[in-house]
C-alpha cells in the first residue's frame, strides 16, 4: 500500500567523516520520509514545471509525482513496459532525466529502450522510442542516463530488467555496455569493460564521466575522461569494496552537485565524495538506496531507498 507521509517520519543518521561534509549538511539534519510502500523506488528527477520530483517504482511499471503542495500522485502507468520488446519481466522505467528542451527521457526496462515521453497526460502516456537496438540486437535493459549540452544521451545497459540477467535467454548482447546516442549520429558503444554499469553522471565541465558498477565482487565507481565524444583513461574514482563488506547496498545512481561534489548511492546510503574521490560522509537512511537527485535550487537532496521516497535539507 502506497502511503503519503508528507514528511512526518524522520531518520537522523548522517555520517560526518570530514569537515567538508558540514558545507552541505547541518549536524542535526534529519532525513524526511515523504512517501512509502513502493517495491523498488528509483530515478528521482526534479521537474520544475511540475514543481516536484518524478520517480519510478520499477517492478510495478509505474512512476509517481511528489509535490510539497499536493503530496504523492500517480504520474505514469505504464512507465516502461508496453509490450514493445521481448521481455522476461514486466518491469517499467528505471532512470529518468530531462533533455535540453525539458522532455522527460526514460530508461525503460521492459521496452529495453531509451524513450521520450510524448505527452504529459498522466492517464494515457505515450512514448517515442529513441533507441532499442545495437548492431541489430536488442539492448539488455537501459538503466540510467545523462545528457550533455549537445543533447547527446549517455546511458548504461546492464541486464537488471531481464529475469535471469546475464543468463536470460532473451539477452542478445554478450556484454553490458555504456553508450552514447544522438539523433544525428545514432548509437555508439563507448565501453563494455564494467560487469554491471549502472548509475551515470557527467562532471559540470562535461570532461569526466562517472559510472557506478553494481557488482558486489567489484564495488567501484569508475571515472573516464570524455574526449571528442569518447571515453578514455578509465580509472577507479572510488573503491567501495571495504564498505561493501559491512554496509548494505551496491553502487547505483549518482548525481553531481553544482560544486562538483559527487553524491553516489552505494554501501550505507548516499556517499558524498569530493572531486578527488575522498569520502566526506554518508547520508544513511538505514536501507539500500537506489538513486538520488536535487531540486532546481539544490535546497534538498531527494533519495529513493528501497520502498520510500525521502529527502534531506542541504545548506
C-alpha positions, 0 to 999 in steps of 0.5 A: 500500500502506497502511503503519503507521509508528507514528511512526518517520519524522520531518520537522523543518521548522517555520517560526518567523516570530514569537515567538508561534509558540514558545507552541505549538511547541518549536524542535526539534519534529519532525513524526511520520509515523504512517501512509502510502500513502493517495491523498488523506488528509483530515478528521482528527477526534479521537474520544475514545471511540475514543481516536484520530483518524478520517480519510478517504482520499477517492478510495478511499471509505474512512476509517481509525482511528489509535490510539497503542495499536493503530496504523492500522485500517480504520474505514469502507468505504464512507465516502461513496459508496453509490450514493445520488446521481448521481455522476461519481466514486466518491469517499467522505467528505471532512470529518468532525466530531462533533455535540453528542451525539458522532455522527460527521457526514460530508461525503460526496462521492459521496452529495453529502450531509451524513450521520450515521453510524448505527452504529459497526460498522466492517464494515457502516456505515450512514448517515442522510442529513441533507441532499442537496438545495437548492431541489430540486437536488442539492448539488455535493459537501459538503466540510467542516463545523462545528457550533455549540452549537445543533447547527446544521451549517455546511458548504461545497459546492464541486464537488471530488467531481464529475469535471469540477467546475464543468463536470460535467454532473451539477452542478445548482447554478450556484454553490458555496455555504456553508450552514447546516442544522438539523433544525428549520429545514432548509437555508439558503444563507448565501453563494455569493460564494467560487469554491471554499469549502472548509475551515470553522471557527467562532471559540470565541465562535461570532461569526466564521466562517472559510472557506478558498477553494481557488482558486489565482487567489484564495488567501484565507481569508475571515472573516464575522461570524455574526449571528442565524444569518447571515453578514455583513461578509465580509472577507479574514482572510488573503491567501495569494496571495504564498505561493501563488506559491512554496509548494505547496498551496491553502487547505483545512481549518482548525481553531481552537485553544482560544486562538483561534489559527487553524491553516489548511492552505494554501501550505507546510503548516499556517499558524498565524495569530493572531486578527488574521490575522498569520502566526506560522509554518508547520508544513511537512511538505514536501507539500500538506496537506489538513486538520488537527485536535487531540486532546481535550487539544490535546497534538498537532496531527494533519495529513493531507498528501497520502498520510500521516497525521502529527502534531506535539507542541504545548506 
